[in-house]
């Protein structure tokens, strides 16, 4: 199933990203990727799909990325309150060693040596799981935001290294991190982009996510 994001018209006719997929009104779903969103805007997908005039914000891709960042940061805050977010290089390395994390988080401005001290053991953890025949073992590594961005959101001076541990709040943060990562990633050669270019207007009686076949 394709990863999609929903856009809706606000009451004043401005198109906005509905990152929670809960806003009222008819929605247009496109592929969750910044470059493909830019292409969809150029091809006037939203006006054509909604069959009405659409006013676009000055920077819809930037607004969409900001909304996805906010969801991710809010989820990290909830994980911290639930005791499922650990900070500090020493504590994080300990979790990697024991396999007690579900995701590794590194600031985009982390030093190369500090990053390698985390990534190396994480790769070893994955290798060990493969050697033991553990199927589906996956501890993602996210580098999505700066230390200042994460620190401000979490009420700390800076956050360089962090780890999400097991729990519902942490899992929700992982899912929101994945969506932000998908949005800012560059399309691969196998991505046709057709879903983004064509858009997908859902029936009024069933405006919900569904698969788009390219």
ROTI-573211 format. One record per residue: residue number from 0; z negated, y, x of N, C-alpha, C in turn. Coordinates in Angstrom, 2 decimals. Layout:
{r NUM,{Z,Y,X},{Z,Y,X},{Z,Y,X}}
...
END
This chain:
{r 0,{0.00,-1.20,0.84},{0.00,0.00,0.00},{0.00,1.25,0.88}}
{r 1,{0.87,2.18,0.58},{0.97,3.39,1.37},{-0.30,4.21,1.26}}
{r 2,{-0.64,4.94,2.32},{-1.74,5.89,2.27},{-1.18,7.20,1.74}}
{r 3,{-1.74,7.66,0.65},{-1.21,8.82,-0.05},{-2.26,9.90,-0.21}}
{r 4,{-1.80,11.11,-0.52},{-2.70,12.21,-0.85},{-2.14,12.92,-2.07}}
{r 5,{-3.01,13.38,-2.93},{-2.63,13.98,-4.20},{-2.66,15.50,-4.13}}
{r 6,{-1.68,16.12,-4.77},{-1.62,17.58,-4.90},{-1.51,17.92,-6.38}}
{r 7,{-2.20,18.98,-6.79},{-2.17,19.40,-8.19},{-1.98,20.91,-8.26}}
{r 8,{-1.57,21.38,-9.43},{-1.48,22.81,-9.67},{-2.82,23.32,-10.16}}
{r 9,{-3.29,24.40,-9.55},{-4.51,25.04,-10.04},{-4.18,25.79,-11.33}}
{r 10,{-5.19,26.24,-12.09},{-4.92,26.96,-13.34},{-4.01,28.17,-13.18}}
{r 11,{-4.01,28.78,-11.98},{-3.15,29.95,-11.77},{-1.80,29.59,-11.17}}
{r 12,{-1.48,28.29,-11.16},{-0.16,27.85,-10.73},{0.02,27.67,-9.24}}
{r 13,{-1.07,27.66,-8.50},{-0.99,27.46,-7.06},{-1.22,25.99,-6.74}}
{r 14,{-0.38,25.43,-5.90},{-0.51,24.02,-5.52},{-1.64,23.87,-4.51}}
{r 15,{-2.53,22.91,-4.75},{-3.66,22.69,-3.85},{-3.83,21.20,-3.59}}
{r 16,{-4.37,20.85,-2.42},{-4.64,19.44,-2.14},{-5.85,18.97,-2.92}}
{r 17,{-5.71,17.86,-3.60},{-6.83,17.26,-4.34},{-7.34,16.08,-3.51}}
{r 18,{-8.07,16.37,-2.46},{-8.47,15.33,-1.52},{-9.44,14.32,-2.12}}
{r 19,{-10.12,14.71,-3.20},{-11.03,13.78,-3.88},{-10.31,12.98,-4.95}}
{r 20,{-9.07,13.38,-5.26},{-8.27,12.72,-6.30},{-8.99,12.69,-7.64}}
{r 21,{-9.64,13.81,-7.97},{-10.40,13.88,-9.22},{-10.04,15.08,-10.09}}
{r 22,{-9.22,15.98,-9.57},{-8.91,17.19,-10.31},{-8.07,16.88,-11.55}}
{r 23,{-8.27,17.67,-12.61},{-7.50,17.49,-13.83},{-6.07,17.98,-13.63}}
{r 24,{-5.20,17.49,-14.45},{-3.80,17.89,-14.38},{-2.94,16.82,-13.75}}
{r 25,{-1.64,17.02,-13.87},{-0.70,16.04,-13.33},{-0.64,16.18,-11.82}}
{r 26,{-0.62,15.05,-11.16},{-0.64,15.06,-9.72},{0.65,14.53,-9.10}}
{r 27,{0.96,15.02,-7.93},{2.06,14.50,-7.14},{1.47,13.88,-5.89}}
{r 28,{1.79,12.62,-5.65},{1.28,11.90,-4.48},{2.39,11.83,-3.42}}
{r 29,{2.02,12.15,-2.18},{2.96,11.98,-1.08},{2.23,11.29,0.07}}
{r 30,{3.01,10.89,1.07},{2.44,10.22,2.23},{1.43,11.11,2.94}}
{r 31,{0.35,10.51,3.37},{-0.74,11.24,4.02},{-0.38,11.50,5.48}}
{r 32,{0.41,12.56,5.71},{0.82,12.92,7.06},{1.26,14.37,7.09}}
{r 33,{0.76,15.12,8.05},{1.04,16.56,8.11},{2.53,16.84,8.27}}
{r 34,{3.19,16.17,9.21},{4.61,16.43,9.45},{5.45,16.13,8.23}}
{r 35,{5.11,15.05,7.52},{5.86,14.70,6.33},{5.57,15.65,5.17}}
{r 36,{4.37,16.21,5.13},{4.06,17.24,4.15},{4.91,18.48,4.40}}
{r 37,{5.04,18.86,5.66},{5.89,20.01,6.01},{7.32,19.77,5.54}}
{r 38,{7.81,18.55,5.74},{9.17,18.22,5.31},{9.29,18.27,3.79}}
{r 39,{8.26,17.78,3.09},{8.29,17.80,1.63},{8.32,19.23,1.11}}
{r 40,{7.60,20.12,1.77},{7.60,21.53,1.37},{9.00,22.13,1.55}}
{r 41,{9.61,21.85,2.69},{10.95,22.38,2.97},{11.96,21.91,1.92}}
{r 42,{11.78,20.67,1.43},{12.73,20.11,0.48},{12.33,20.39,-0.98}}
{r 43,{11.29,21.24,-1.14},{10.85,21.67,-2.47},{10.52,20.48,-3.39}}
{r 44,{9.85,19.50,-2.80},{9.50,18.29,-3.55},{8.60,18.59,-4.73}}
{r 45,{7.63,19.48,-4.55},{6.62,19.68,-5.59},{7.21,20.34,-6.83}}
{r 46,{8.00,21.37,-6.65},{8.64,22.03,-7.81},{9.57,21.06,-8.52}}
{r 47,{10.32,20.28,-7.75},{11.25,19.33,-8.36},{10.51,18.23,-9.11}}
{r 48,{9.42,17.74,-8.55},{8.68,16.66,-9.20},{7.95,17.14,-10.44}}
{r 49,{7.35,18.33,-10.36},{6.59,18.86,-11.48},{7.46,19.56,-12.52}}
{r 50,{8.74,19.81,-12.13},{9.68,20.46,-13.04},{9.16,21.81,-13.54}}
{r 51,{8.57,22.56,-12.61},{8.07,23.89,-12.94},{7.98,24.69,-11.66}}
{r 52,{7.83,26.01,-11.81},{7.67,26.84,-10.62},{6.32,26.55,-9.99}}
{r 53,{6.32,26.50,-8.67},{5.10,26.18,-7.93},{4.87,27.25,-6.87}}
{r 54,{3.68,27.80,-6.84},{3.31,28.74,-5.79},{2.55,27.99,-4.71}}
{r 55,{3.02,28.10,-3.49},{2.38,27.40,-2.38},{1.45,28.33,-1.63}}
{r 56,{0.30,27.84,-1.18},{-0.55,28.65,-0.31},{0.20,29.01,0.97}}
{r 57,{-0.27,30.01,1.69},{0.41,30.45,2.90},{0.55,29.31,3.91}}
{r 58,{-0.46,28.47,4.01},{-0.43,27.35,4.97},{-1.00,26.11,4.29}}
{r 59,{-0.18,25.45,3.48},{-0.64,24.27,2.76},{-1.02,23.13,3.71}}
{r 60,{-0.25,22.85,4.76},{-0.68,21.80,5.69},{-2.02,22.11,6.35}}
{r 61,{-2.20,23.38,6.74},{-3.47,23.77,7.35},{-4.63,23.65,6.38}}
{r 62,{-4.40,24.05,5.12},{-5.44,23.94,4.10},{-5.78,22.48,3.85}}
{r 63,{-4.76,21.63,3.81},{-4.99,20.21,3.58},{-5.80,19.60,4.71}}
{r 64,{-5.45,19.93,5.95},{-6.21,19.41,7.09},{-7.66,19.90,7.04}}
{r 65,{-7.85,21.16,6.69},{-9.19,21.71,6.59},{-10.02,20.97,5.54}}
{r 66,{-9.41,20.69,4.39},{-10.13,19.97,3.33},{-10.51,18.56,3.80}}
{r 67,{-9.59,17.90,4.50},{-9.88,16.55,5.01},{-10.97,16.60,6.07}}
{r 68,{-10.96,17.64,6.90},{-12.02,17.81,7.89},{-13.37,18.00,7.21}}
{r 69,{-13.38,18.83,6.17},{-14.63,19.10,5.46},{-15.20,17.84,4.83}}
{r 70,{-14.33,17.01,4.26},{-14.79,15.75,3.67},{-15.39,14.84,4.74}}
{r 71,{-14.73,14.79,5.89},{-15.22,13.97,7.00},{-16.57,14.48,7.50}}
{r 72,{-16.68,15.78,7.70},{-17.93,16.35,8.19},{-19.06,16.18,7.18}}
{r 73,{-18.75,16.36,5.90},{-19.77,16.14,4.87},{-20.25,14.69,4.88}}
{r 74,{-19.31,13.77,5.08},{-19.67,12.36,5.13},{-20.52,12.04,6.35}}
{r 75,{-20.23,12.69,7.48},{-21.07,12.51,8.66},{-22.48,13.01,8.39}}
{r 76,{-22.57,14.13,7.68},{-23.89,14.66,7.33},{-24.67,13.69,6.46}}
{r 77,{-24.00,13.07,5.51},{-24.66,12.09,4.65},{-25.09,10.86,5.45}}
{r 78,{-24.24,10.45,6.39},{-24.60,9.30,7.24},{-25.81,9.62,8.10}}
{r 79,{-25.88,10.85,8.58},{-27.04,11.25,9.38},{-28.31,11.20,8.55}}
{r 80,{-28.24,11.73,7.33},{-29.42,11.72,6.45},{-29.86,10.30,6.14}}
{r 81,{-28.90,9.38,6.08},{-29.21,7.98,5.78},{-29.65,7.20,7.02}}
{r 82,{-29.69,7.88,8.18},{-30.09,7.21,9.41},{-29.02,6.29,9.95}}
{r 83,{-27.76,6.59,9.64},{-26.64,5.72,10.06},{-25.70,6.42,11.03}}
{r 84,{-26.18,7.50,11.67},{-25.39,8.22,12.67},{-26.27,8.46,13.88}}
{r 85,{-25.85,7.96,15.03},{-26.62,8.05,16.27},{-25.91,8.97,17.26}}
{r 86,{-26.68,9.80,17.98},{-26.13,10.75,18.94},{-26.60,10.42,20.35}}
{r 87,{-25.86,10.93,21.32},{-26.27,10.83,22.70},{-25.61,9.67,23.43}}
{r 88,{-25.17,9.95,24.67},{-24.42,8.95,25.43},{-25.20,7.66,25.64}}
{r 89,{-26.46,7.77,26.02},{-27.25,6.57,26.31},{-27.43,5.70,25.08}}
{r 90,{-27.79,6.31,23.95},{-28.00,5.55,22.72},{-26.70,4.94,22.22}}
{r 91,{-25.62,5.70,22.33},{-24.33,5.20,21.86},{-23.87,4.03,22.71}}
{r 92,{-24.02,4.14,24.03},{-23.64,3.02,24.91},{-24.45,1.77,24.59}}
{r 93,{-25.71,1.97,24.25},{-26.55,0.83,23.87},{-26.03,0.14,22.63}}
{r 94,{-25.57,0.92,21.66},{-25.02,0.34,20.44},{-23.72,-0.41,20.71}}
{r 95,{-22.92,0.15,21.63},{-21.67,-0.54,21.97},{-21.98,-1.88,22.64}}
{r 96,{-22.95,-1.87,23.51},{-23.32,-3.10,24.23},{-23.76,-4.20,23.28}}
{r 97,{-24.51,-3.82,22.26},{-25.03,-4.82,21.32},{-24.11,-5.07,20.14}}
{r 98,{-23.05,-4.28,20.02},{-22.16,-4.42,18.87},{-22.78,-3.90,17.59}}
{r 99,{-23.71,-2.94,17.72},{-24.43,-2.45,16.56},{-23.83,-1.22,15.91}}
{r 100,{-22.55,-0.97,16.13},{-21.90,0.19,15.54},{-20.66,-0.24,14.77}}
{r 101,{-20.25,0.63,13.83},{-19.02,0.35,13.08},{-17.93,1.35,13.45}}
{r 102,{-18.27,2.39,14.19},{-17.26,3.35,14.65},{-17.84,4.18,15.78}}
{r 103,{-16.99,4.48,16.76},{-17.35,5.35,17.87},{-16.70,6.71,17.63}}
{r 104,{-17.46,7.77,17.85},{-16.96,9.13,17.65},{-17.08,9.90,18.96}}
{r 105,{-15.99,10.51,19.38},{-15.98,11.31,20.59},{-15.39,12.68,20.28}}
{r 106,{-16.00,13.73,20.80},{-15.46,15.07,20.61},{-14.14,15.21,21.36}}
{r 107,{-13.24,15.99,20.81},{-11.93,16.16,21.43},{-12.03,16.86,22.79}}
{r 108,{-13.11,17.60,23.00},{-13.29,18.30,24.27},{-14.26,17.59,25.21}}
{r 109,{-14.47,16.30,24.99},{-15.33,15.52,25.87},{-14.70,15.40,27.25}}
{r 110,{-15.54,15.30,28.27},{-15.04,15.11,29.63},{-14.42,13.72,29.76}}
{r 111,{-13.39,13.63,30.60},{-12.68,12.36,30.76},{-13.59,11.23,31.23}}
{r 112,{-14.48,11.52,32.17},{-15.36,10.46,32.67},{-16.34,9.99,31.61}}
{r 113,{-16.84,10.94,30.81},{-17.75,10.57,29.73},{-17.05,9.74,28.67}}
{r 114,{-15.80,10.09,28.38},{-15.02,9.33,27.40},{-14.78,7.90,27.89}}
{r 115,{-14.41,7.78,29.14},{-14.10,6.45,29.69},{-15.33,5.55,29.71}}
{r 116,{-16.51,6.15,29.87},{-17.74,5.35,29.87},{-18.04,4.77,28.49}}
{r 117,{-17.44,5.33,27.47},{-17.60,4.81,26.12},{-16.45,3.87,25.74}}
{r 118,{-15.24,4.29,26.07},{-14.07,3.54,25.66},{-13.99,2.19,26.39}}
{r 119,{-14.36,2.18,27.68},{-14.32,0.93,28.44},{-15.17,-0.16,27.82}}
{r 120,{-16.46,0.10,27.57},{-17.29,-0.91,26.93},{-16.83,-1.29,25.52}}
{r 121,{-16.24,-0.32,24.79},{-15.74,-0.62,23.45},{-14.57,-1.61,23.53}}
{r 122,{-13.68,-1.40,24.51},{-12.57,-2.34,24.70},{-13.11,-3.73,25.06}}
{r 123,{-14.14,-3.75,25.88},{-14.75,-5.03,26.26},{-15.35,-5.73,25.04}}
{r 124,{-15.92,-4.94,24.14},{-16.50,-5.49,22.91},{-15.42,-6.14,22.06}}
{r 125,{-14.29,-5.47,21.93},{-13.18,-6.04,21.17},{-12.63,-7.30,21.85}}
{r 126,{-12.54,-7.25,23.16},{-12.04,-8.40,23.90},{-12.97,-9.60,23.71}}
{r 127,{-14.29,-9.34,23.76},{-15.25,-10.42,23.57},{-15.15,-11.03,22.19}}
{r 128,{-14.94,-10.19,21.18},{-14.81,-10.70,19.81},{-13.57,-11.58,19.70}}
{r 129,{-12.48,-11.16,20.34},{-11.25,-11.94,20.31},{-11.45,-13.28,21.02}}
{r 130,{-12.16,-13.27,22.14},{-12.42,-14.50,22.89},{-13.24,-15.50,22.07}}
{r 131,{-14.13,-14.95,21.24},{-14.99,-15.81,20.42},{-14.33,-16.18,19.10}}
{r 132,{-13.10,-15.71,18.89},{-12.38,-16.06,17.68},{-12.88,-15.38,16.43}}
{r 133,{-13.46,-14.19,16.59},{-13.97,-13.43,15.44},{-12.82,-12.65,14.83}}
{r 134,{-12.37,-13.06,13.66},{-11.24,-12.41,13.00},{-11.68,-11.13,12.30}}
{r 135,{-10.80,-10.15,12.31},{-11.06,-8.91,11.56},{-12.07,-7.99,12.21}}
{r 136,{-12.48,-8.26,13.46},{-13.44,-7.38,14.11},{-12.74,-6.09,14.52}}
{r 137,{-13.26,-4.97,14.07},{-12.60,-3.70,14.35},{-13.63,-2.58,14.38}}
{r 138,{-13.82,-1.98,15.54},{-14.67,-0.80,15.66},{-13.77,0.36,16.09}}
{r 139,{-13.36,1.19,15.17},{-12.43,2.27,15.51},{-13.08,3.35,16.37}}
{r 140,{-12.25,4.05,17.12},{-12.69,5.17,17.94},{-12.00,6.42,17.43}}
{r 141,{-12.78,7.40,16.97},{-12.21,8.62,16.41},{-12.44,9.81,17.33}}
{r 142,{-11.37,10.52,17.64},{-11.43,11.80,18.36},{-10.68,12.80,17.50}}
{r 143,{-11.39,13.43,16.60},{-10.75,14.26,15.58},{-11.18,15.72,15.60}}
{r 144,{-12.41,15.98,16.05},{-12.96,17.32,15.99},{-13.65,17.69,17.30}}
{r 145,{-13.79,18.98,17.55},{-14.45,19.43,18.77},{-15.96,19.26,18.65}}
{r 146,{-16.64,19.33,19.78},{-18.10,19.22,19.78},{-18.73,20.36,18.99}}
{r 147,{-18.11,21.55,19.05},{-18.64,22.69,18.30},{-18.50,22.48,16.80}}
{r 148,{-17.34,22.00,16.37},{-17.12,21.75,14.94},{-18.16,20.77,14.40}}
{r 149,{-18.35,19.67,15.10},{-19.31,18.67,14.63},{-20.73,19.18,14.72}}
{r 150,{-21.04,19.91,15.79},{-22.38,20.43,15.96},{-22.76,21.41,14.87}}
{r 151,{-21.84,22.32,14.53},{-22.11,23.29,13.47},{-22.34,22.60,12.14}}
{r 152,{-21.53,21.61,11.84},{-21.64,20.92,10.56},{-22.92,20.11,10.46}}
{r 153,{-23.39,19.60,11.59},{-24.57,18.73,11.59},{-25.84,19.45,11.99}}
{r 154,{-25.73,20.77,12.19},{-26.92,21.54,12.53},{-27.43,21.28,13.93}}
{r 155,{-26.52,21.01,14.86},{-26.88,20.73,16.24},{-26.07,21.66,17.15}}
{r 156,{-26.51,21.78,18.41},{-25.80,22.68,19.31},{-24.39,22.16,19.60}}
{r 157,{-24.29,20.92,20.00},{-23.00,20.29,20.27},{-23.14,18.79,20.05}}
{r 158,{-22.06,18.16,19.64},{-22.04,16.71,19.50},{-20.85,16.19,20.30}}
{r 159,{-21.13,15.46,21.37},{-20.08,14.93,22.23},{-19.81,13.46,21.91}}
{r 160,{-20.88,12.66,21.88},{-20.76,11.23,21.63},{-21.65,10.85,20.45}}
{r 161,{-21.11,10.07,19.53},{-21.87,9.62,18.38},{-21.36,8.26,17.94}}
{r 162,{-22.16,7.57,17.16},{-21.76,6.26,16.65},{-22.28,6.11,15.23}}
{r 163,{-21.44,5.54,14.38},{-21.84,5.20,13.01},{-22.32,3.76,12.99}}
{r 164,{-23.47,3.53,12.37},{-24.02,2.19,12.27},{-23.84,1.67,10.85}}
{r 165,{-24.21,0.45,10.62},{-23.89,-0.21,9.35},{-24.64,0.42,8.18}}
{r 166,{-23.89,0.59,7.08},{-24.47,1.16,5.88},{-23.39,1.81,5.03}}
{r 167,{-23.69,2.02,3.77},{-22.69,2.57,2.84},{-22.26,3.97,3.23}}
{r 168,{-23.21,4.81,3.63},{-22.88,6.19,3.99},{-21.99,6.23,5.23}}
{r 169,{-22.30,5.39,6.20},{-21.49,5.33,7.42},{-20.09,4.81,7.11}}
{r 170,{-19.99,3.82,6.26},{-18.68,3.28,5.90},{-17.83,4.33,5.20}}
{r 171,{-18.47,5.15,4.36},{-17.74,6.23,3.69},{-17.21,7.23,4.72}}
{r 172,{-18.00,7.50,5.76},{-17.57,8.41,6.82},{-16.38,7.83,7.58}}
{r 173,{-16.39,6.53,7.81},{-15.27,5.87,8.49},{-13.99,6.04,7.69}}
{r 174,{-14.07,5.83,6.38},{-12.89,5.94,5.54},{-12.33,7.36,5.54}}
{r 175,{-13.21,8.35,5.53},{-12.75,9.74,5.55},{-12.19,10.11,6.92}}
{r 176,{-12.76,9.53,7.97},{-12.21,9.75,9.31},{-10.81,9.16,9.40}}
{r 177,{-10.62,7.98,8.85},{-9.30,7.34,8.87},{-8.27,8.21,8.17}}
{r 178,{-8.63,8.81,7.05},{-7.68,9.63,6.31},{-7.30,10.89,7.10}}
{r 179,{-8.29,11.50,7.74},{-7.98,12.66,8.57},{-7.09,12.25,9.74}}
{r 180,{-7.39,11.11,10.34},{-6.59,10.62,11.47},{-5.15,10.35,11.05}}
{r 181,{-4.97,9.77,9.87},{-3.62,9.52,9.37},{-2.86,10.82,9.15}}
{r 182,{-3.55,11.81,8.64},{-2.88,13.07,8.33},{-2.37,13.78,9.59}}
{r 183,{-3.16,13.78,10.65},{-2.77,14.52,11.85},{-1.93,13.69,12.81}}
{r 184,{-1.79,12.37,12.54},{-1.00,11.51,13.42},{0.48,11.83,13.31}}
{r 185,{1.19,11.59,14.40},{2.63,11.76,14.39},{3.29,10.52,13.80}}
{r 186,{4.29,10.68,12.93},{4.96,9.51,12.35},{5.59,8.64,13.44}}
{r 187,{5.56,7.34,13.25},{6.19,6.43,14.20},{7.65,6.22,13.82}}
{r 188,{8.38,5.52,14.68},{9.80,5.28,14.42},{10.02,4.42,13.18}}
{r 189,{9.00,3.65,12.79},{9.15,2.78,11.63},{8.83,3.49,10.31}}
{r 190,{8.30,4.71,10.40},{8.01,5.47,9.17},{9.28,6.13,8.66}}
{r 191,{9.67,5.79,7.45},{10.89,6.38,6.90},{10.65,7.77,6.36}}
{r 192,{9.42,8.03,5.89},{9.10,9.33,5.32},{9.66,9.51,3.92}}
{r 193,{10.26,8.47,3.36},{10.92,8.63,2.07},{9.93,8.98,0.96}}
{r 194,{8.75,8.38,1.01},{7.76,8.68,-0.03},{7.37,10.15,0.00}}
{r 195,{7.25,10.71,1.20},{6.87,12.11,1.32},{8.01,13.02,0.87}}
{r 196,{9.22,12.65,1.23},{10.36,13.51,0.89},{10.65,13.48,-0.60}}
{r 197,{10.56,12.32,-1.21},{10.88,12.19,-2.63},{9.74,12.66,-3.53}}
{r 198,{8.54,12.49,-3.09},{7.40,12.79,-3.95},{7.26,11.73,-5.02}}
{r 199,{6.16,11.77,-5.75},{5.95,10.77,-6.79},{5.12,11.39,-7.91}}
{r 200,{5.77,11.72,-9.00},{5.07,12.28,-10.16},{4.64,11.12,-11.05}}
{r 201,{3.36,11.00,-11.27},{2.85,9.88,-12.05},{2.87,10.19,-13.54}}
{r 202,{2.99,9.17,-14.39},{2.95,9.38,-15.84},{1.65,10.04,-16.26}}
{r 203,{1.70,10.86,-17.28},{0.51,11.57,-17.74},{-0.59,10.60,-18.13}}
{r 204,{-0.23,9.45,-18.70},{-1.25,8.51,-19.17},{-1.86,7.70,-18.04}}
{r 205,{-1.28,7.78,-16.83},{-1.82,6.99,-15.73},{-1.59,7.70,-14.41}}
{r 206,{-2.29,8.79,-14.22},{-2.18,9.54,-12.97},{-3.21,9.00,-11.99}}
{r 207,{-2.83,7.98,-11.25},{-3.74,7.39,-10.28},{-2.90,6.83,-9.14}}
{r 208,{-3.57,6.54,-8.03},{-2.83,6.08,-6.87},{-2.12,4.76,-7.15}}
{r 209,{-0.89,4.64,-6.70},{-0.17,3.38,-6.78},{0.82,3.32,-5.63}}
{r 210,{1.34,2.17,-5.39},{2.21,1.98,-4.23},{3.57,2.62,-4.45}}
{r 211,{4.08,3.22,-3.37},{5.43,3.74,-3.38},{6.27,2.86,-2.46}}
{r 212,{7.31,2.30,-2.97},{8.19,1.47,-2.15},{9.29,2.33,-1.57}}
{r 213,{9.45,2.25,-0.23},{10.47,3.06,0.42},{11.79,2.35,0.47}}
END
